Structures are given as C-alpha cells and as structure tokens.
Amino acid sequence: MAVLYIIATPIGNLNDLTPRAREILSSLEVLACEDTRHTGNMLHLLQIPRPATLLANHEHNEHAMAGKIVALLAEGKRVGICSDAGYPLISDPGYPAVVAALQAGHEIVVIPGASAVPMALISSGLPPSSYTFKGFAPRRPGQRRRFLEMELSSPHTLIFYESPYRLGKLLAEALEVYGNRQAAVCLELSKQFERVRRGSLSELSAEFATAKVKGEAVIVIAGDKDKHTLADAEADTET
C-alpha cells in the first residue's frame, strides 16, 4: 500500500505554504498538478526541489490520469496532487485519482493549507455557523438559474466561486432568485490588493455590473432569513 498526498497550496500569498507541505513537496518523486508551468514556477519561487516528474492533471484529462497515478503508486513511487491554488478536489481536479487510489487499496493523506472558502465566510460578516459551498455556477443562464433556485429556501449561508467575466451576471441573477439579501464579494484573497465588498445584492449587483475584476471571486450570500429563524427555534427546542 502506498500513500497519495493531497497538498493544499497558497491561494495568493506564497508565505501561506505550510512547513509540512514544503516537506512533503520536497520528498515527492511525482507531482500531478493542474498546470505544470504554474506549479514549476511556484516550486522555483519557494526554493523547493522540483520532483523528477510533473504530470498535468486537469479537468480535461483527470479521469485518464487517475489510472496512471494509481500505476505509479503501485510501483512504490511517492506521488502527490496539487492544484494551482488551494485544495485539490475543491472545485479543482483530483477526485477521480482519489477514488481510484482508494479502490486500489492505497492511503490518502491530506496536507492542509489555505482555502478561499473559510477565508471568505469569515470575512463576509455573515452567519458562519452553517453554510453550503456550491462551487462554480453553470455558465448557461437557464442552468445557472436552476442551480441558484436549488438553495432558495436554505437557511444556510451560501458560498459560490465565480470567474471575473461572469461575476456581474451571477450577482444579477442571485438578486432575482433570492431577493435583496445581504452578501459579500471577496476578491484577491490573501494577495496584496485583497478586497471584500459587503452590502445588499442590489448594491453589489450594481457595483459589479460593469466593473473590471482580476482573478476569481468568492461570493457569500445570506441564507433564507425566515428559514434560518425557524431552524434556530427548532434547535433551541431540541436543547
């Protein structure tokens, strides 16, 4: 049995790489990553020895790569998976390889680190006690609307990822679906120009309708207030 390491990498600030992640990265023979050039540059900047093999493992080939990764583990290789930023598998490639490795009897070890989800949730000022992470919304308008409507009655704080090119559209549609709830848009998290904009969905939708944004955004939206109050009341009754 071998170990497949799932390694979280910085989401912006390279100083956020943990000592443990540095140690594991330095020990690997094979590192599967979204973009070999991006990861190679990160390793260079952090002065971490480059593994003998860097494999491209992205959304277009990750199912095919899963078998290759398992074969390398069977050979006794020290193998890890990382994404361009944050945790693999969380709206990023890696899940097929994890499933295949587990089915083959190998161990999965997660090396923790930075993640945009808790950073955005805490920065938003919205209730953090329960939340639903939805990842990226579909690109097509009809599918995106149905995707948003699935959480219409949820009492939980909602968290979405979105590209800078579709941020305005997502906020506008969220306003139509959820009404004028409180929300936050988190940009450039952990970077020099980190920015968190808080306000109502109508305010944020207007602000970002035409604004030029760099990098992926994290959108945090308050849950259904009435359902949240009901859930709190039921919890108090149970205790």
VEXMINU-324336 format. One line per field, with one value per residue: residue number from 1; residue in one letter; x, y, z of N, C-alpha, C in turn. Coordinates in steps of 0.02 Angstrom, whole numbers. Layout:
REM VEXMINU-324336
pos (NUM | ...)
code (A | ...)
n_X (X | ...)
n_Y (Y | ...)
n_Z (Z | ...)
ca_X (X | ...)
ca_Y (Y | ...)
ca_Z (Z | ...)
c_X (X | ...)
c_Y (Y | ...)
c_Z (Z | ...)
This chain:
REM VEXMINU-324336
pos (1 | 2 | 3 | 4 | 5 | 6 | 7 | 8 | 9 | 10 | 11 | 12 | 13 | 14 | 15 | 16 | 17 | 18 | 19 | 20 | 21 | 22 | 23 | 24 | 25 | 26 | 27 | 28 | 29 | 30 | 31 | 32 | 33 | 34 | 35 | 36 | 37 | 38 | 39 | 40 | 41 | 42 | 43 | 44 | 45 | 46 | 47 | 48 | 49 | 50 | 51 | 52 | 53 | 54 | 55 | 56 | 57 | 58 | 59 | 60 | 61 | 62 | 63 | 64 | 65 | 66 | 67 | 68 | 69 | 70 | 71 | 72 | 73 | 74 | 75 | 76 | 77 | 78 | 79 | 80 | 81 | 82 | 83 | 84 | 85 | 86 | 87 | 88 | 89 | 90 | 91 | 92 | 93 | 94 | 95 | 96 | 97 | 98 | 99 | 100 | 101 | 102 | 103 | 104 | 105 | 106 | 107 | 108 | 109 | 110 | 111 | 112 | 113 | 114 | 115 | 116 | 117 | 118 | 119 | 120 | 121 | 122 | 123 | 124 | 125 | 126 | 127 | 128 | 129 | 130 | 131 | 132 | 133 | 134 | 135 | 136 | 137 | 138 | 139 | 140 | 141 | 142 | 143 | 144 | 145 | 146 | 147 | 148 | 149 | 150 | 151 | 152 | 153 | 154 | 155 | 156 | 157 | 158 | 159 | 160 | 161 | 162 | 163 | 164 | 165 | 166 | 167 | 168 | 169 | 170 | 171 | 172 | 173 | 174 | 175 | 176 | 177 | 178 | 179 | 180 | 181 | 182 | 183 | 184 | 185 | 186 | 187 | 188 | 189 | 190 | 191 | 192 | 193 | 194 | 195 | 196 | 197 | 198 | 199 | 200 | 201 | 202 | 203 | 204 | 205 | 206 | 207 | 208 | 209 | 210 | 211 | 212 | 213 | 214 | 215 | 216 | 217 | 218 | 219 | 220 | 221 | 222 | 223 | 224 | 225 | 226 | 227 | 228 | 229 | 230 | 231 | 232 | 233 | 234 | 235 | 236 | 237 | 238 | 239)
code (M | A | V | L | Y | I | I | A | T | P | I | G | N | L | N | D | L | T | P | R | A | R | E | I | L | S | S | L | E | V | L | A | C | E | D | T | R | H | T | G | N | M | L | H | L | L | Q | I | P | R | P | A | T | L | L | A | N | H | E | H | N | E | H | A | M | A | G | K | I | V | A | L | L | A | E | G | K | R | V | G | I | C | S | D | A | G | Y | P | L | I | S | D | P | G | Y | P | A | V | V | A | A | L | Q | A | G | H | E | I | V | V | I | P | G | A | S | A | V | P | M | A | L | I | S | S | G | L | P | P | S | S | Y | T | F | K | G | F | A | P | R | R | P | G | Q | R | R | R | F | L | E | M | E | L | S | S | P | H | T | L | I | F | Y | E | S | P | Y | R | L | G | K | L | L | A | E | A | L | E | V | Y | G | N | R | Q | A | A | V | C | L | E | L | S | K | Q | F | E | R | V | R | R | G | S | L | S | E | L | S | A | E | F | A | T | A | K | V | K | G | E | A | V | I | V | I | A | G | D | K | D | K | H | T | L | A | D | A | E | A | D | T | E | T)
n_X (42 | 29 | 50 | -52 | -29 | -122 | -110 | -126 | -103 | -38 | -160 | -133 | -39 | 122 | 187 | 100 | 112 | 127 | 249 | 244 | 186 | 287 | 389 | 335 | 316 | 449 | 492 | 433 | 422 | 342 | 230 | 68 | -17 | -121 | -72 | 79 | 177 | 140 | 146 | 279 | 343 | 299 | 362 | 494 | 501 | 480 | 590 | 593 | 641 | 617 | 506 | 551 | 462 | 334 | 164 | 33 | -125 | -278 | -444 | -482 | -417 | -414 | -482 | -425 | -295 | -304 | -287 | -153 | -90 | -123 | -54 | 78 | 84 | 72 | 196 | 271 | 306 | 327 | 195 | 106 | -34 | -78 | -163 | -182 | -206 | -249 | -349 | -337 | -471 | -575 | -680 | -586 | -468 | -438 | -519 | -557 | -434 | -414 | -523 | -492 | -368 | -405 | -490 | -396 | -333 | -243 | -177 | -243 | -179 | -205 | -131 | -145 | -193 | -204 | -369 | -497 | -631 | -663 | -596 | -667 | -796 | -778 | -733 | -843 | -939 | -1061 | -1177 | -1084 | -1108 | -1173 | -1156 | -1167 | -1069 | -1059 | -978 | -930 | -1052 | -1159 | -1122 | -1219 | -1366 | -1500 | -1473 | -1394 | -1484 | -1574 | -1485 | -1457 | -1585 | -1603 | -1560 | -1647 | -1733 | -1649 | -1581 | -1450 | -1294 | -1233 | -1104 | -1011 | -903 | -838 | -795 | -704 | -765 | -898 | -952 | -1036 | -1154 | -1191 | -1217 | -1324 | -1421 | -1432 | -1490 | -1616 | -1665 | -1649 | -1692 | -1666 | -1549 | -1420 | -1247 | -1079 | -935 | -785 | -621 | -461 | -406 | -295 | -195 | -96 | -185 | -306 | -482 | -639 | -804 | -950 | -1127 | -1298 | -1377 | -1427 | -1350 | -1220 | -1236 | -1259 | -1137 | -1043 | -1085 | -1026 | -897 | -721 | -637 | -506 | -446 | -519 | -677 | -752 | -912 | -1021 | -1175 | -1315 | -1420 | -1593 | -1689 | -1807 | -1815 | -1697 | -1722 | -1823 | -1753 | -1661 | -1749 | -1801 | -1686 | -1660 | -1770 | -1743 | -1632)
n_Y (-60 | 110 | 289 | 423 | 590 | 733 | 895 | 1054 | 1213 | 1384 | 1516 | 1637 | 1715 | 1669 | 1644 | 1575 | 1440 | 1289 | 1227 | 1087 | 1053 | 1099 | 1010 | 887 | 910 | 923 | 795 | 717 | 606 | 610 | 732 | 775 | 899 | 1043 | 1138 | 1122 | 1217 | 1326 | 1267 | 1225 | 1349 | 1401 | 1312 | 1344 | 1479 | 1461 | 1393 | 1253 | 1088 | 1024 | 892 | 734 | 704 | 797 | 794 | 836 | 864 | 894 | 967 | 914 | 795 | 719 | 601 | 503 | 515 | 465 | 324 | 314 | 377 | 289 | 177 | 221 | 233 | 98 | 55 | 97 | 230 | 396 | 497 | 646 | 762 | 920 | 1079 | 1229 | 1328 | 1329 | 1193 | 1034 | 947 | 1026 | 1109 | 1091 | 989 | 813 | 722 | 598 | 528 | 510 | 427 | 314 | 278 | 244 | 136 | 48 | 15 | 101 | 230 | 389 | 546 | 702 | 858 | 998 | 1173 | 1339 | 1402 | 1468 | 1465 | 1460 | 1579 | 1678 | 1662 | 1697 | 1828 | 1889 | 1929 | 1871 | 1747 | 1613 | 1487 | 1382 | 1328 | 1320 | 1262 | 1295 | 1296 | 1326 | 1410 | 1351 | 1395 | 1424 | 1522 | 1472 | 1350 | 1401 | 1478 | 1380 | 1310 | 1406 | 1418 | 1300 | 1319 | 1408 | 1407 | 1377 | 1388 | 1410 | 1499 | 1543 | 1497 | 1538 | 1509 | 1611 | 1663 | 1810 | 1860 | 1825 | 1870 | 1985 | 1943 | 1832 | 1890 | 1975 | 1882 | 1810 | 1907 | 1915 | 1787 | 1763 | 1880 | 2037 | 2004 | 2009 | 2011 | 1966 | 2005 | 1934 | 1968 | 1934 | 1863 | 1849 | 1910 | 2055 | 2158 | 2125 | 2122 | 2152 | 2168 | 2218 | 2211 | 2239 | 2126 | 2198 | 2315 | 2264 | 2198 | 2306 | 2373 | 2284 | 2262 | 2314 | 2325 | 2299 | 2155 | 2068 | 1902 | 1754 | 1763 | 1755 | 1729 | 1767 | 1735 | 1778 | 1660 | 1600 | 1704 | 1685 | 1545 | 1521 | 1576 | 1490 | 1368 | 1396 | 1410 | 1280 | 1212 | 1266 | 1216 | 1079 | 1073)
n_Z (0 | -43 | -20 | -66 | -80 | -46 | -78 | -13 | -83 | -83 | -101 | -149 | -75 | -59 | 59 | 136 | 121 | 208 | 329 | 334 | 210 | 126 | 162 | 119 | -19 | -56 | -47 | -143 | -284 | -393 | -451 | -476 | -560 | -595 | -691 | -760 | -784 | -704 | -574 | -574 | -576 | -453 | -364 | -392 | -349 | -214 | -181 | -179 | -210 | -372 | -413 | -490 | -589 | -662 | -683 | -792 | -733 | -760 | -786 | -908 | -928 | -812 | -778 | -859 | -811 | -684 | -681 | -718 | -611 | -507 | -553 | -539 | -401 | -369 | -410 | -307 | -299 | -233 | -229 | -263 | -266 | -323 | -343 | -442 | -348 | -177 | -115 | -194 | -280 | -223 | -309 | -406 | -501 | -463 | -393 | -464 | -459 | -322 | -289 | -369 | -313 | -182 | -208 | -255 | -141 | -81 | 27 | 76 | 109 | 172 | 155 | 241 | 212 | 142 | 104 | 5 | 41 | 189 | 221 | 148 | 202 | 339 | 323 | 267 | 360 | 377 | 445 | 512 | 562 | 497 | 331 | 151 | 24 | -143 | -254 | -425 | -524 | -657 | -829 | -927 | -942 | -909 | -843 | -741 | -669 | -620 | -541 | -441 | -387 | -320 | -190 | -136 | -23 | 78 | 243 | 264 | 252 | 93 | -21 | -162 | -302 | -433 | -599 | -653 | -766 | -767 | -651 | -629 | -694 | -617 | -492 | -526 | -563 | -445 | -364 | -424 | -395 | -254 | -194 | -107 | -21 | 107 | 65 | 11 | -84 | -119 | -161 | -234 | -124 | 11 | -60 | -110 | -146 | -85 | -69 | 2 | -27 | 48 | 66 | 10 | -107 | -214 | -212 | -231 | -352 | -438 | -424 | -477 | -605 | -719 | -681 | -691 | -649 | -569 | -568 | -488 | -403 | -240 | -186 | -58 | 15 | 113 | 198 | 185 | 278 | 354 | 358 | 424 | 550 | 592 | 595 | 696 | 804 | 813 | 846 | 972 | 1040 | 1040 | 1123)
ca_X (0 | 65 | 13 | -62 | -32 | -164 | -74 | -152 | -51 | -62 | -210 | -110 | 21 | 165 | 207 | 49 | 129 | 147 | 311 | 230 | 178 | 354 | 425 | 307 | 332 | 520 | 506 | 396 | 452 | 293 | 180 | 16 | -40 | -163 | -31 | 148 | 217 | 122 | 173 | 352 | 363 | 288 | 416 | 556 | 498 | 484 | 654 | 578 | 666 | 565 | 504 | 578 | 408 | 274 | 112 | -25 | -187 | -327 | -514 | -493 | -384 | -405 | -507 | -372 | -235 | -314 | -256 | -80 | -69 | -127 | 1 | 139 | 81 | 86 | 268 | 304 | 326 | 297 | 155 | 62 | -77 | -94 | -196 | -148 | -214 | -295 | -354 | -362 | -538 | -625 | -688 | -523 | -457 | -408 | -565 | -551 | -373 | -425 | -567 | -454 | -317 | -438 | -513 | -337 | -307 | -192 | -197 | -247 | -158 | -215 | -86 | -189 | -165 | -251 | -430 | -536 | -698 | -668 | -574 | -722 | -851 | -762 | -727 | -907 | -981 | -1124 | -1176 | -1038 | -1121 | -1188 | -1151 | -1166 | -1023 | -1088 | -929 | -945 | -1118 | -1156 | -1114 | -1279 | -1414 | -1553 | -1444 | -1371 | -1542 | -1597 | -1433 | -1469 | -1651 | -1598 | -1546 | -1691 | -1762 | -1598 | -1564 | -1377 | -1255 | -1214 | -1039 | -1001 | -845 | -857 | -742 | -715 | -804 | -969 | -970 | -1094 | -1213 | -1210 | -1247 | -1390 | -1469 | -1442 | -1538 | -1682 | -1687 | -1650 | -1713 | -1612 | -1515 | -1352 | -1197 | -1011 | -893 | -715 | -576 | -389 | -395 | -226 | -148 | -82 | -243 | -366 | -538 | -703 | -859 | -1009 | -1187 | -1355 | -1366 | -1441 | -1292 | -1163 | -1252 | -1248 | -1066 | -1003 | -1117 | -978 | -830 | -670 | -613 | -450 | -446 | -584 | -711 | -792 | -972 | -1054 | -1243 | -1353 | -1472 | -1662 | -1694 | -1863 | -1797 | -1643 | -1754 | -1858 | -1702 | -1635 | -1800 | -1805 | -1625 | -1669 | -1819 | -1710 | -1585)
ca_Y (0 | 173 | 348 | 478 | 652 | 786 | 950 | 1121 | 1263 | 1452 | 1544 | 1703 | 1733 | 1610 | 1632 | 1533 | 1369 | 1266 | 1188 | 1017 | 1049 | 1107 | 947 | 834 | 927 | 911 | 723 | 681 | 586 | 629 | 780 | 787 | 967 | 1072 | 1170 | 1107 | 1279 | 1364 | 1234 | 1229 | 1417 | 1406 | 1275 | 1383 | 1538 | 1439 | 1357 | 1183 | 1046 | 1001 | 819 | 708 | 705 | 838 | 771 | 880 | 831 | 949 | 946 | 880 | 729 | 691 | 532 | 461 | 518 | 428 | 259 | 324 | 392 | 226 | 134 | 246 | 213 | 26 | 48 | 120 | 299 | 446 | 537 | 697 | 800 | 989 | 1119 | 1294 | 1366 | 1299 | 1120 | 992 | 919 | 1076 | 1146 | 1082 | 918 | 768 | 673 | 531 | 495 | 490 | 368 | 258 | 258 | 209 | 71 | 5 | -2 | 148 | 277 | 460 | 591 | 772 | 907 | 1057 | 1239 | 1394 | 1389 | 1529 | 1459 | 1488 | 1649 | 1720 | 1656 | 1737 | 1898 | 1915 | 1955 | 1834 | 1692 | 1560 | 1425 | 1330 | 1356 | 1274 | 1282 | 1274 | 1296 | 1369 | 1404 | 1336 | 1454 | 1439 | 1558 | 1430 | 1304 | 1440 | 1497 | 1320 | 1297 | 1452 | 1405 | 1241 | 1341 | 1465 | 1404 | 1354 | 1436 | 1414 | 1547 | 1512 | 1518 | 1521 | 1534 | 1635 | 1695 | 1883 | 1876 | 1811 | 1893 | 2029 | 1904 | 1790 | 1934 | 1998 | 1826 | 1795 | 1956 | 1895 | 1725 | 1766 | 1944 | 2083 | 1980 | 2033 | 1969 | 1993 | 1984 | 1932 | 1969 | 1934 | 1843 | 1838 | 1947 | 2124 | 2201 | 2091 | 2169 | 2122 | 2216 | 2193 | 2251 | 2201 | 2101 | 2251 | 2359 | 2229 | 2186 | 2369 | 2390 | 2239 | 2252 | 2331 | 2332 | 2251 | 2118 | 2021 | 1840 | 1725 | 1794 | 1713 | 1765 | 1740 | 1761 | 1757 | 1611 | 1621 | 1729 | 1652 | 1475 | 1523 | 1587 | 1428 | 1318 | 1414 | 1395 | 1208 | 1191 | 1285 | 1169 | 1014 | 1077)
ca_Z (0 | -47 | 3 | -113 | -42 | -74 | -48 | -23 | -98 | -70 | -148 | -172 | -39 | -55 | 129 | 169 | 116 | 275 | 332 | 318 | 138 | 98 | 174 | 76 | -88 | -67 | -45 | -195 | -348 | -445 | -429 | -526 | -548 | -648 | -742 | -741 | -785 | -644 | -515 | -578 | -556 | -381 | -330 | -401 | -306 | -145 | -174 | -164 | -265 | -418 | -419 | -553 | -639 | -654 | -729 | -800 | -711 | -763 | -794 | -972 | -931 | -746 | -775 | -888 | -769 | -622 | -689 | -719 | -542 | -469 | -576 | -508 | -330 | -367 | -418 | -247 | -306 | -189 | -275 | -234 | -310 | -303 | -394 | -450 | -287 | -129 | -109 | -249 | -273 | -206 | -373 | -442 | -517 | -414 | -365 | -493 | -436 | -253 | -290 | -396 | -264 | -126 | -233 | -263 | -75 | -59 | 79 | 57 | 163 | 152 | 186 | 242 | 196 | 129 | 67 | -3 | 70 | 257 | 221 | 125 | 250 | 398 | 302 | 243 | 413 | 377 | 493 | 492 | 598 | 447 | 264 | 95 | -28 | -206 | -308 | -483 | -554 | -729 | -872 | -965 | -899 | -882 | -794 | -683 | -628 | -584 | -491 | -385 | -357 | -276 | -122 | -122 | 45 | 126 | 296 | 270 | 213 | 29 | -46 | -232 | -340 | -500 | -638 | -657 | -825 | -756 | -584 | -633 | -713 | -561 | -441 | -550 | -560 | -374 | -340 | -449 | -364 | -181 | -168 | -88 | 39 | 119 | 31 | 8 | -140 | -95 | -218 | -222 | -55 | 34 | -102 | -90 | -156 | -61 | -63 | 19 | -33 | 83 | 55 | -15 | -175 | -263 | -212 | -260 | -423 | -474 | -423 | -519 | -670 | -772 | -652 | -712 | -590 | -582 | -529 | -468 | -346 | -196 | -168 | 2 | 16 | 172 | 187 | 193 | 347 | 388 | 371 | 473 | 614 | 609 | 612 | 762 | 853 | 821 | 882 | 1042 | 1069 | 1049 | 1179)
c_X (44 | 21 | 8 | -73 | -74 | -142 | -107 | -95 | -80 | -112 | -189 | -43 | 64 | 188 | 157 | 62 | 155 | 214 | 301 | 222 | 245 | 393 | 401 | 324 | 405 | 536 | 475 | 439 | 408 | 243 | 132 | -15 | -80 | -122 | 42 | 192 | 204 | 154 | 249 | 378 | 354 | 344 | 482 | 557 | 505 | 548 | 643 | 603 | 608 | 565 | 530 | 526 | 352 | 223 | 56 | -89 | -241 | -396 | -526 | -461 | -382 | -432 | -455 | -311 | -242 | -280 | -180 | -54 | -71 | -71 | 67 | 141 | 97 | 160 | 307 | 327 | 292 | 262 | 111 | 20 | -85 | -132 | -159 | -151 | -264 | -292 | -372 | -432 | -591 | -632 | -624 | -514 | -429 | -453 | -559 | -489 | -380 | -469 | -529 | -402 | -348 | -462 | -456 | -304 | -253 | -221 | -197 | -227 | -165 | -167 | -121 | -152 | -220 | -312 | -472 | -604 | -702 | -645 | -631 | -780 | -838 | -760 | -794 | -948 | -1049 | -1120 | -1133 | -1055 | -1139 | -1187 | -1151 | -1119 | -1047 | -1038 | -948 | -1016 | -1110 | -1152 | -1179 | -1333 | -1468 | -1528 | -1421 | -1429 | -1568 | -1549 | -1443 | -1534 | -1651 | -1589 | -1592 | -1716 | -1711 | -1584 | -1489 | -1348 | -1229 | -1147 | -1030 | -932 | -871 | -797 | -756 | -760 | -879 | -994 | -1033 | -1158 | -1237 | -1245 | -1316 | -1442 | -1482 | -1493 | -1609 | -1708 | -1697 | -1680 | -1652 | -1579 | -1447 | -1302 | -1128 | -976 | -820 | -669 | -503 | -371 | -322 | -173 | -141 | -144 | -308 | -421 | -601 | -756 | -922 | -1068 | -1245 | -1339 | -1380 | -1381 | -1233 | -1174 | -1239 | -1174 | -1026 | -1034 | -1068 | -906 | -783 | -637 | -556 | -458 | -516 | -611 | -744 | -851 | -1005 | -1122 | -1280 | -1406 | -1542 | -1673 | -1749 | -1846 | -1742 | -1672 | -1789 | -1809 | -1673 | -1685 | -1805 | -1744 | -1632 | -1718 | -1787 | -1663 | -1621)
c_Y (62 | 230 | 398 | 541 | 704 | 851 | 1017 | 1170 | 1333 | 1476 | 1612 | 1721 | 1671 | 1594 | 1588 | 1458 | 1345 | 1229 | 1115 | 1007 | 1055 | 1041 | 893 | 848 | 912 | 837 | 684 | 662 | 608 | 678 | 793 | 855 | 993 | 1098 | 1162 | 1170 | 1320 | 1333 | 1235 | 1296 | 1427 | 1372 | 1314 | 1443 | 1520 | 1400 | 1285 | 1141 | 1020 | 925 | 796 | 712 | 751 | 815 | 822 | 841 | 885 | 922 | 907 | 811 | 692 | 619 | 484 | 459 | 477 | 359 | 263 | 336 | 329 | 179 | 156 | 229 | 139 | 11 | 70 | 192 | 343 | 497 | 586 | 730 | 870 | 1023 | 1185 | 1335 | 1332 | 1223 | 1087 | 965 | 972 | 1124 | 1144 | 1007 | 879 | 712 | 604 | 493 | 471 | 427 | 307 | 233 | 220 | 140 | 21 | -12 | 44 | 196 | 349 | 502 | 663 | 817 | 974 | 1122 | 1289 | 1371 | 1452 | 1526 | 1486 | 1560 | 1696 | 1720 | 1701 | 1811 | 1930 | 1950 | 1923 | 1774 | 1633 | 1491 | 1367 | 1362 | 1301 | 1301 | 1252 | 1271 | 1344 | 1357 | 1386 | 1400 | 1473 | 1469 | 1514 | 1382 | 1341 | 1459 | 1437 | 1302 | 1342 | 1436 | 1345 | 1260 | 1398 | 1466 | 1382 | 1408 | 1449 | 1470 | 1511 | 1540 | 1492 | 1545 | 1561 | 1668 | 1770 | 1903 | 1866 | 1834 | 1936 | 1991 | 1861 | 1832 | 1957 | 1942 | 1805 | 1844 | 1938 | 1834 | 1733 | 1830 | 1983 | 2063 | 2015 | 1984 | 2002 | 1965 | 1990 | 1923 | 1967 | 1914 | 1823 | 1875 | 2020 | 2169 | 2165 | 2142 | 2130 | 2177 | 2185 | 2240 | 2208 | 2176 | 2154 | 2299 | 2327 | 2215 | 2249 | 2386 | 2348 | 2225 | 2264 | 2336 | 2279 | 2221 | 2072 | 1959 | 1816 | 1759 | 1740 | 1755 | 1730 | 1774 | 1734 | 1706 | 1641 | 1641 | 1695 | 1581 | 1472 | 1532 | 1524 | 1374 | 1332 | 1397 | 1320 | 1182 | 1207 | 1237 | 1102 | 1015 | 1093)
c_Z (0 | -23 | -54 | -72 | -80 | -40 | -65 | -34 | -87 | -123 | -173 | -141 | -28 | 15 | 166 | 160 | 183 | 273 | 314 | 243 | 103 | 104 | 126 | 3 | -104 | -72 | -102 | -255 | -407 | -415 | -487 | -511 | -607 | -706 | -722 | -740 | -722 | -582 | -515 | -556 | -481 | -342 | -334 | -353 | -233 | -130 | -149 | -223 | -308 | -420 | -487 | -608 | -618 | -706 | -732 | -783 | -706 | -780 | -859 | -975 | -865 | -740 | -804 | -844 | -705 | -625 | -687 | -649 | -499 | -488 | -545 | -434 | -323 | -376 | -357 | -250 | -253 | -233 | -237 | -287 | -281 | -359 | -399 | -386 | -241 | -130 | -176 | -231 | -259 | -265 | -413 | -456 | -458 | -389 | -397 | -469 | -364 | -250 | -315 | -347 | -206 | -148 | -241 | -196 | -49 | -7 | 51 | 118 | 137 | 191 | 184 | 227 | 182 | 89 | 64 | 32 | 141 | 261 | 202 | 175 | 311 | 380 | 286 | 297 | 417 | 424 | 471 | 520 | 552 | 378 | 212 | 42 | -94 | -264 | -363 | -508 | -628 | -771 | -908 | -919 | -869 | -829 | -732 | -638 | -588 | -528 | -430 | -349 | -311 | -203 | -100 | -50 | 97 | 179 | 300 | 228 | 151 | 5 | -117 | -254 | -406 | -533 | -641 | -715 | -816 | -687 | -585 | -649 | -654 | -507 | -462 | -545 | -488 | -344 | -362 | -411 | -288 | -152 | -142 | -22 | 47 | 88 | 36 | -53 | -117 | -155 | -195 | -151 | -43 | -7 | -79 | -94 | -138 | -49 | -47 | 17 | -2 | 69 | 33 | -86 | -228 | -268 | -248 | -335 | -464 | -478 | -472 | -587 | -727 | -746 | -678 | -650 | -611 | -538 | -512 | -406 | -304 | -173 | -109 | 8 | 78 | 152 | 195 | 266 | 385 | 405 | 424 | 543 | 638 | 630 | 681 | 817 | 866 | 859 | 956 | 1077 | 1085 | 1109 | 1244)
